[in-house]
Amino acid sequence: MFRHSVTRDPPRKSVTRLVGAAALAFTLLLGAHTPASAQVACAKHADLVEQLGTKHAEAPIGIGLASNGGIVQVFSSEDGVTWTIVMTMPNGISCLMAAGESWELISPELFNVKGPKV
């Protein structure tokens, strides 16, 4: 009678293979959802601000300093229909980081957040 013997990998080797397979799957999934034409739009800060104002009637409503030295600004139309997040680096080049619709300002009190008043 033919007997098939199964050799088991040591637990550490199995975990390493599992982690490697998971990392590969994640990388493939991430690549599948990123369009090949996806590029970050960048321009001189003044030009970008002018374009946001002209094309979308957006103006700055918030600003902060990022840990990489860049300045992050949130732009929104007055009615909140459109919004854009921009990062400007010390060299004056600004890049669009995110954009969307239906911006709404909220109050920290709604979430019982303690800190500076907005």
N, CA, C and O atoms as a DFTB+ gen file, in Angstrom:
472 C
 N C O
     1  1       0.833      -1.171       0.000
     2  2       0.000       0.000       0.000
     3  2       0.882       1.239       0.000
     4  3       1.858       1.318       0.747
     5  1       0.535       2.203      -0.839
     6  2       1.305       3.444      -0.943
     7  2       0.906       4.383       0.178
     8  3      -0.274       4.649       0.403
     9  1       1.898       4.870       0.864
    10  2       1.650       5.805       1.952
    11  2       2.229       7.153       1.608
    12  3       3.390       7.266       1.216
    13  1       1.421       8.161       1.757
    14  2       1.873       9.524       1.481
    15  2       2.229      10.179       2.806
    16  3       1.384      10.319       3.691
    17  1       3.453      10.567       2.929
    18  2       3.840      11.227       4.182
    19  2       3.844      12.734       3.978
    20  3       4.293      13.236       2.948
    21  1       3.347      13.431       4.955
    22  2       3.288      14.885       4.916
    23  2       4.324      15.416       5.878
    24  3       4.328      15.082       7.063
    25  1       5.200      16.247       5.351
    26  2       6.179      16.886       6.237
    27  2       5.672      18.279       6.543
    28  3       5.235      19.006       5.651
    29  1       5.731      18.627       7.762
    30  2       5.266      19.947       8.177
    31  2       6.452      20.879       8.327
    32  3       7.518      20.500       8.812
    33  1       6.229      22.115       7.892
    34  2       7.240      23.143       8.097
    35  2       7.249      23.522       9.566
    36  3       6.217      23.469      10.234
    37  1       8.410      23.902      10.065
    38  2       8.424      24.413      11.434
    39  2       7.496      25.619      11.521
    40  3       7.317      26.320      10.525
    41  1       6.892      25.884      12.696
    42  2       5.930      26.983      12.831
    43  2       6.462      28.323      12.345
    44  3       5.719      29.087      11.728
    45  1       7.706      28.622      12.604
    46  2       8.266      29.916      12.199
    47  2       8.263      30.056      10.683
    48  3       7.950      31.125      10.160
    49  1       8.604      28.999       9.982
    50  2       8.635      29.028       8.526
    51  2       7.227      29.220       7.963
    52  3       7.047      29.951       6.988
    53  1       6.235      28.577       8.561
    54  2       4.851      28.725       8.110
    55  2       4.363      30.150       8.297
    56  3       3.703      30.703       7.418
    57  1       4.683      30.746       9.436
    58  2       4.272      32.123       9.706
    59  2       4.938      33.064       8.712
    60  3       4.294      33.980       8.201
    61  1       6.214      32.849       8.432
    62  2       6.929      33.685       7.474
    63  2       6.281      33.593       6.096
    64  3       6.106      34.606       5.418
    65  1       5.930      32.388       5.689
    66  2       5.270      32.212       4.389
    67  2       3.905      32.898       4.373
    68  3       3.534      33.526       3.381
    69  1       3.161      32.777       5.467
    70  2       1.843      33.399       5.556
    71  2       1.949      34.918       5.473
    72  3       1.182      35.557       4.753
    73  1       2.893      35.493       6.204
    74  2       3.086      36.945       6.177
    75  2       3.514      37.389       4.777
    76  3       3.030      38.401       4.270
    77  1       4.406      36.643       4.165
    78  2       4.845      36.974       2.806
    79  2       3.700      36.923       1.808
    80  3       3.579      37.799       0.951
    81  1       2.860      35.903       1.916
    82  2       1.711      35.782       1.013
    83  2       0.726      36.925       1.235
    84  3       0.176      37.472       0.278
    85  1       0.506      37.284       2.494
    86  2      -0.407      38.390       2.796
    87  2       0.137      39.703       2.245
    88  3      -0.616      40.504       1.691
    89  1       1.438      39.927       2.392
    90  2       2.049      41.157       1.877
    91  2       1.939      41.220       0.353
    92  3       1.651      42.277      -0.208
    93  1       2.165      40.102      -0.303
    94  2       2.048      40.053      -1.759
    95  2       0.606      40.331      -2.196
    96  3       0.377      41.097      -3.132
    97  1      -0.351      39.716      -1.526
    98  2      -1.759      39.936      -1.867
    99  2      -2.142      41.400      -1.670
   100  3      -2.834      41.979      -2.507
   101  1      -1.696      41.996      -0.570
   102  2      -1.996      43.406      -0.299
   103  2      -1.413      44.297      -1.388
   104  3      -2.080      45.213      -1.871
   105  1      -0.166      44.027      -1.776
   106  2       0.488      44.816      -2.819
   107  2      -0.259      44.698      -4.143
   108  3      -0.455      45.696      -4.836
   109  1      -0.671      43.496      -4.493
   110  2      -1.405      43.296      -5.741
   111  2      -2.760      43.992      -5.709
   112  3      -3.172      44.598      -6.698
   113  1      -3.450      43.909      -4.582
   114  2      -4.746      44.586      -4.459
   115  2      -4.587      46.090      -4.522
   116  3      -5.386      46.776      -5.159
   117  1      -3.567      46.604      -3.868
   118  2      -3.326      48.043      -3.873
   119  2      -3.058      48.521      -5.292
   120  3      -3.583      49.552      -5.713
   121  1      -2.253      47.784      -6.020
   122  2      -1.949      48.146      -7.401
   123  2      -3.162      48.050      -8.307
   124  3      -3.292      48.824      -9.255
   125  1      -4.046      47.114      -8.026
   126  2      -5.235      46.936      -8.858
   127  2      -6.214      48.093      -8.725
   128  3      -6.976      48.371      -9.651
   129  1      -6.199      48.764      -7.589
   130  2      -7.143      49.856      -7.372
   131  2      -6.556      51.223      -7.664
   132  3      -7.253      52.228      -7.524
   133  1      -5.302      51.292      -8.062
   134  2      -4.675      52.564      -8.375
   135  2      -4.611      52.722      -9.883
   136  3      -3.915      51.958     -10.552
   137  1      -5.329      53.706     -10.436
   138  2      -5.285      53.892     -11.880
   139  2      -3.878      54.237     -12.349
   140  3      -3.141      54.940     -11.657
   141  1      -3.512      53.748     -13.510
   142  2      -2.176      54.012     -14.040
   143  2      -1.957      55.499     -14.268
   144  3      -0.828      55.982     -14.196
   145  1      -3.030      56.219     -14.540
   146  2      -2.897      57.644     -14.823
   147  2      -2.950      58.511     -13.569
   148  3      -2.903      59.737     -13.667
   149  1      -3.048      57.887     -12.379
   150  2      -3.150      58.668     -11.145
   151  2      -1.838      59.392     -10.878
   152  3      -0.803      58.768     -10.649
   153  1      -1.899      60.703     -10.911
   154  2      -0.739      61.526     -10.627
   155  2      -1.172      62.654      -9.717
   156  3      -2.320      63.096      -9.760
   157  1      -0.250      63.117      -8.896
   158  2      -0.540      64.242      -8.024
   159  2      -0.385      65.519      -8.836
   160  3       0.639      65.725      -9.488
   161  1      -1.403      66.379      -8.797
   162  2      -1.362      67.652      -9.517
   163  2      -0.656      68.685      -8.651
   164  3      -1.086      68.953      -7.529
   165  1       0.420      69.264      -9.162
   166  2       1.201      70.259      -8.424
   167  2       1.397      71.509      -9.285
   168  3       1.442      71.435     -10.513
   169  1       1.510      72.649      -8.615
   170  2       1.738      73.922      -9.304
   171  2       2.251      74.930      -8.280
   172  3       2.299      74.642      -7.084
   173  1       2.632      76.109      -8.757
   174  2       3.001      77.180      -7.835
   175  2       1.789      77.497      -6.972
   176  3       0.653      77.468      -7.447
   177  1       2.037      77.802      -5.697
   178  2       0.941      78.018      -4.753
   179  2      -0.049      79.069      -5.252
   180  3      -1.257      78.834      -5.228
   181  1       0.442      80.215      -5.699
   182  2      -0.450      81.293      -6.152
   183  2      -1.326      80.838      -7.319
   184  3      -2.510      81.171      -7.376
   185  1      -0.742      80.076      -8.251
   186  2      -1.509      79.594      -9.404
   187  2      -2.598      78.612      -8.976
   188  3      -3.721      78.662      -9.476
   189  1      -2.254      77.720      -8.044
   190  2      -3.215      76.730      -7.575
   191  2      -4.372      77.393      -6.825
   192  3      -5.533      77.035      -7.026
   193  1      -4.052      78.362      -5.959
   194  2      -5.086      79.083      -5.209
   195  2      -6.011      79.825      -6.171
   196  3      -7.229      79.824      -5.994
   197  1      -5.428      80.457      -7.186
   198  2      -6.241      81.178      -8.173
   199  2      -7.174      80.222      -8.909
   200  3      -8.347      80.530      -9.122
   201  1      -6.652      79.072      -9.292
   202  2      -7.465      78.104     -10.027
   203  2      -8.596      77.546      -9.159
   204  3      -9.718      77.379      -9.638
   205  1      -8.309      77.257      -7.884
   206  2      -9.364      76.763      -6.996
   207  2     -10.460      77.814      -6.817
   208  3     -11.644      77.485      -6.762
   209  1     -10.054      79.074      -6.727
   210  2     -11.026      80.152      -6.578
   211  2     -11.846      80.375      -7.831
   212  3     -13.060      80.566      -7.761
   213  1     -11.184      80.350      -8.976
   214  2     -11.855      80.618     -10.248
   215  2     -12.754      79.464     -10.690
   216  3     -13.915      79.679     -11.036
   217  1     -12.223      78.243     -10.679
   218  2     -12.972      77.094     -11.194
   219  2     -14.002      76.544     -10.215
   220  3     -15.053      76.057     -10.629
   221  1     -13.704      76.619      -8.911
   222  2     -14.573      75.959      -7.931
   223  2     -15.111      76.894      -6.849
   224  3     -15.830      76.452      -5.953
   225  1     -14.770      78.183      -6.924
   226  2     -15.185      79.165      -5.908
   227  2     -14.764      78.724      -4.511
   228  3     -15.500      78.915      -3.543
   229  1     -13.558      78.125      -4.413
   230  2     -13.054      77.661      -3.125
   231  2     -12.075      78.665      -2.535
   232  3     -11.300      79.301      -3.249
   233  1     -12.131      78.790      -1.220
   234  2     -11.226      79.667      -0.477
   235  2     -10.702      78.885       0.726
   236  3     -11.337      77.926       1.162
   237  1      -9.535      79.291       1.272
   238  2      -8.990      78.571       2.424
   239  2      -9.900      78.702       3.652
   240  3     -10.384      79.790       3.966
   241  1     -10.122      77.570       4.340
   242  2     -10.910      77.588       5.574
   243  2     -10.144      76.996       6.752
   244  3     -10.615      77.042       7.889
   245  1      -8.961      76.439       6.483
   246  2      -8.147      75.864       7.551
   247  2      -6.717      75.716       7.095
   248  3      -6.442      75.585       5.902
   249  1      -5.795      75.737       8.060
   250  2      -4.367      75.638       7.736
   251  2      -3.644      74.970       8.901
   252  3      -4.038      75.119      10.058
   253  1      -2.585      74.233       8.583
   254  2      -1.782      73.584       9.613
   255  2      -0.403      73.250       9.082
   256  3      -0.175      73.254       7.872
   257  1       0.509      72.964       9.986
   258  2       1.882      72.619       9.630
   259  2       2.055      71.109       9.716
   260  3       1.797      70.511      10.760
   261  1       2.488      70.495       8.624
   262  2       2.711      69.050       8.583
   263  2       4.078      68.715       9.168
   264  3       4.958      69.573       9.230
   265  1       4.252      67.479       9.592
   266  2       5.511      67.055      10.207
   267  2       6.684      67.089       9.230
   268  3       7.837      67.115       9.662
   269  1       6.416      67.088       7.924
   270  2       7.492      67.142       6.930
   271  2       7.868      68.568       6.545
   272  3       8.652      68.770       5.618
   273  1       7.313      69.569       7.251
   274  2       7.633      70.965       6.969
   275  2       6.694      71.625       5.982
   276  3       6.800      72.826       5.733
   277  1       5.785      70.866       5.422
   278  2       4.818      71.428       4.488
   279  2       3.664      72.095       5.217
   280  3       3.415      71.832       6.394
   281  1       2.976      72.951       4.505
   282  2       1.784      73.604       5.037
   283  2       0.579      72.940       4.390
   284  3       0.498      72.842       3.166
   285  1      -0.350      72.488       5.212
   286  2      -1.569      71.852       4.721
   287  2      -2.706      72.858       4.824
   288  3      -2.918      73.464       5.875
   289  1      -3.431      73.029       3.729
   290  2      -4.575      73.933       3.710
   291  2      -5.810      73.178       3.250
   292  3      -5.743      72.315       2.375
   293  1      -6.932      73.518       3.853
   294  2      -8.219      73.001       3.405
   295  2      -8.946      74.161       2.743
   296  3      -9.101      75.229       3.334
   297  1      -9.387      73.942       1.523
   298  2     -10.169      74.920       0.767
   299  2     -11.584      74.369       0.646
   300  3     -11.779      73.157       0.548
   301  1     -12.560      75.255       0.654
   302  2     -13.945      74.834       0.466
   303  2     -14.723      75.949      -0.208
   304  3     -14.426      77.131      -0.033
   305  1     -15.719      75.553      -0.978
   306  2     -16.647      76.559      -1.498
   307  2     -17.502      77.031      -0.323
   308  3     -17.631      76.329       0.680
   309  1     -18.079      78.210      -0.452
   310  2     -18.844      78.789       0.656
   311  2     -19.982      77.878       1.109
   312  3     -20.272      77.786       2.302
   313  1     -20.622      77.209       0.163
   314  2     -21.735      76.322       0.504
   315  2     -21.282      74.895       0.821
   316  3     -22.108      74.044       1.149
   317  1     -19.968      74.628       0.726
   318  2     -19.438      73.308       1.049
   319  2     -19.665      72.258      -0.014
   320  3     -19.414      71.076       0.221
   321  1     -20.137      72.669      -1.183
   322  2     -20.394      71.697      -2.245
   323  2     -19.095      71.005      -2.660
   324  3     -19.090      69.796      -2.890
   325  1     -17.989      71.757      -2.758
   326  2     -16.692      71.159      -3.098
   327  2     -15.653      71.548      -2.062
   328  3     -15.778      72.582      -1.406
   329  1     -14.617      70.711      -1.915
   330  2     -13.500      70.993      -1.020
   331  2     -12.234      70.374      -1.597
   332  3     -12.287      69.437      -2.393
   333  1     -11.085      70.924      -1.175
   334  2      -9.783      70.453      -1.643
   335  2      -8.785      70.572      -0.504
   336  3      -8.801      71.554       0.238
   337  1      -7.911      69.572      -0.360
   338  2      -6.810      69.634       0.601
   339  2      -5.524      69.771      -0.199
   340  3      -5.253      68.989      -1.110
   341  1      -4.734      70.783       0.160
   342  2      -3.510      71.130      -0.566
   343  2      -2.332      71.102       0.398
   344  3      -2.452      71.551       1.538
   345  1      -1.193      70.577      -0.050
   346  2       0.043      70.669       0.730
   347  2       1.033      71.520      -0.046
   348  3       1.292      71.276      -1.224
   349  1       1.584      72.525       0.631
   350  2       2.580      73.407       0.029
   351  2       3.910      73.174       0.720
   352  3       4.002      73.236       1.946
   353  1       4.938      72.906      -0.067
   354  2       6.272      72.668       0.474
   355  2       7.037      73.989       0.559
   356  3       6.632      74.979      -0.049
   357  1       8.144      74.009       1.312
   358  2       8.907      75.252       1.475
   359  2       9.362      75.887       0.161
   360  3       9.612      77.092       0.120
   361  1       9.475      75.108      -0.907
   362  2       9.898      75.671      -2.196
   363  2       8.760      76.392      -2.924
   364  3       8.961      76.900      -4.027
   365  1       7.559      76.444      -2.316
   366  2       6.441      77.166      -2.911
   367  2       5.571      76.346      -3.843
   368  3       4.599      76.862      -4.394
   369  1       5.906      75.073      -4.029
   370  2       5.100      74.205      -4.887
   371  2       3.996      73.571      -4.047
   372  3       4.249      73.013      -2.980
   373  1       2.768      73.669      -4.551
   374  2       1.603      73.105      -3.868
   375  2       1.079      71.915      -4.654
   376  3       1.076      71.920      -5.885
   377  1       0.636      70.898      -3.931
   378  2       0.096      69.696      -4.567
   379  2      -1.274      69.371      -3.987
   380  3      -1.496      69.491      -2.782
   381  1      -2.190      68.959      -4.860
   382  2      -3.511      68.528      -4.419
   383  2      -3.376      67.168      -3.748
   384  3      -2.846      66.229      -4.342
   385  1      -3.852      67.063      -2.522
   386  2      -3.759      65.809      -1.783
   387  2      -5.081      65.043      -1.805
   388  3      -5.099      63.813      -1.832
   389  1      -6.183      65.790      -1.794
   390  2      -7.513      65.168      -1.822
   391  2      -8.527      66.218      -2.239
   392  3      -8.299      67.416      -2.078
   393  1      -9.630      65.765      -2.768
   394  2     -10.722      66.667      -3.147
   395  2     -12.016      65.884      -3.070
   396  3     -12.031      64.660      -3.205
   397  1     -13.104      66.608      -2.849
   398  2     -14.373      65.908      -2.753
   399  2     -15.546      66.860      -2.698
   400  3     -15.459      68.017      -3.108
   401  1     -16.637      66.346      -2.185
   402  2     -17.887      67.099      -2.121
   403  2     -18.463      67.042      -0.713
   404  3     -18.066      66.211       0.104
   405  1     -19.400      67.936      -0.448
   406  2     -20.186      67.957       0.787
   407  2     -19.340      68.189       2.037
   408  3     -19.425      67.423       2.997
   409  1     -18.526      69.242       2.026
   410  2     -17.733      69.602       3.204
   411  2     -18.657      70.204       4.248
   412  3     -19.536      71.006       3.929
   413  1     -18.452      69.812       5.494
   414  2     -19.268      70.350       6.575
   415  2     -18.384      70.602       7.785
   416  3     -17.656      69.713       8.227
   417  1     -18.448      71.809       8.316
   418  2     -17.728      72.123       9.541
   419  2     -18.508      71.558      10.716
   420  3     -19.731      71.676      10.780
   421  1     -17.783      70.942      11.646
   422  2     -18.439      70.400      12.830
   423  2     -17.824      71.017      14.071
   424  3     -16.710      71.539      14.030
   425  1     -18.538      70.956      15.147
   426  2     -18.076      71.510      16.407
   427  2     -17.485      70.393      17.265
   428  3     -18.085      69.323      17.371
   429  1     -16.307      70.622      17.887
   430  2     -15.719      69.593      18.751
   431  2     -16.649      69.191      19.900
   432  3     -16.562      68.070      20.400
   433  1     -17.533      70.093      20.318
   434  2     -18.451      69.780      21.407
   435  2     -19.378      68.612      21.054
   436  3     -19.845      67.896      21.939
   437  1     -19.636      68.429      19.770
   438  2     -20.493      67.324      19.351
   439  2     -19.904      65.974      19.729
   440  3     -20.634      65.001      19.917
   441  1     -18.584      65.917      19.840
   442  2     -17.903      64.662      20.131
   443  2     -17.241      64.673      21.497
   444  3     -16.425      63.803      21.804
   445  1     -17.592      65.664      22.325
   446  2     -17.053      65.787      23.670
   447  2     -15.525      65.865      23.659
   448  3     -14.861      65.286      24.519
   449  1     -14.977      66.585      22.680
   450  2     -13.532      66.751      22.560
   451  2     -13.115      67.971      23.352
   452  3     -13.704      69.044      23.218
   453  1     -12.091      67.800      24.184
   454  2     -11.580      68.935      24.946
   455  2     -10.340      69.450      24.243
   456  3      -9.513      68.669      23.772
   457  1     -10.217      70.736      24.175
   458  2      -9.071      71.343      23.511
   459  2      -9.408      72.758      23.132
   460  3     -10.405      73.305      23.602
   461  1      -8.591      73.367      22.282
   462  2      -8.840      74.754      21.895
   463  2     -10.176      74.900      21.179
   464  3     -10.575      74.038      20.396
   465  1     -10.846      75.984      21.455
   466  2     -12.123      76.266      20.789
   467  2     -11.866      76.639      19.338
   468  3     -10.936      77.388      19.037
   469  1     -12.676      76.126      18.459
   470  2     -12.547      76.410      17.030
   471  2     -13.454      77.557      16.675
   472  3     -13.505      77.967      15.515
